[in-house]
Amino acid sequence: MQGGLDGDWDSERVKQLLSNLLTNAVQHGAGKKVGLSVNGEENLVFLEVHNEGPPIRKELRNVPD
């Protein structure tokens, strides 16, 4: 963890977010370790979950190119 992570957080939604992301990573992680990193900047927090499973096909991702 790096940077500041202070904020006005809805704890129940953060719990649900983490639960969904980590459960998905474990289910699709090919039985290998799951990584979680959190980094803060002035007005932003970046959360990244990584597993060793196959990547999500590009057409199924909801992120800009």
C-alpha positions in Angstrom: 0.0 0.0 0.0 1.3 3.4 -0.9 0.0 7.0 -0.6 -3.0 8.3 1.3 -6.2 6.2 1.4 -8.3 8.6 3.5 -11.8 9.3 2.3 -15.5 9.2 3.1 -16.1 5.5 2.3 -19.3 3.5 2.4 -17.9 0.6 4.3 -20.6 -1.9 3.2 -20.0 -1.1 -0.5 -16.3 -1.3 -0.1 -16.7 -4.8 1.6 -19.0 -5.9 -1.3 -16.5 -4.6 -3.9 -13.6 -6.4 -2.3 -15.6 -9.6 -1.8 -16.7 -9.6 -5.4 -13.3 -8.9 -6.9 -11.4 -11.3 -4.7 -14.0 -14.1 -5.0 -13.9 -13.7 -8.8 -10.0 -13.8 -8.8 -10.0 -16.9 -6.7 -12.6 -18.7 -8.8 -10.8 -17.9 -12.1 -7.3 -18.0 -10.8 -6.3 -21.5 -11.8 -5.7 -22.4 -8.2 -2.8 -20.0 -7.9 -2.1 -17.0 -5.7 -4.2 -13.8 -5.9 -2.6 -10.4 -5.5 -4.1 -7.2 -4.2 -2.6 -3.8 -4.3 -3.9 -0.4 -3.2 -2.3 2.9 -4.0 -3.5 6.4 -3.2 -2.9 9.8 -4.8 -4.2 13.2 -3.9 -7.9 12.6 -4.9 -7.7 9.0 -6.2 -7.4 5.5 -5.0 -6.3 2.7 -7.3 -7.2 -0.9 -6.4 -5.8 -3.8 -8.4 -6.5 -7.5 -8.2 -4.3 -9.9 -10.1 -4.5 -13.7 -10.5 -2.6 -16.2 -12.6 -5.7 -17.4 -14.5 -6.4 -16.8 -18.2 -7.1 -13.1 -19.1 -10.6 -11.9 -19.7 -11.3 -11.8 -23.4 -11.1 -8.2 -24.8 -14.7 -8.2 -26.0 -15.9 -9.0 -22.5 -14.0 -6.2 -20.8 -15.7 -2.9 -20.0 -12.7 -0.6 -20.3 -11.7 1.9 -23.0 -8.9 0.9 -25.4 
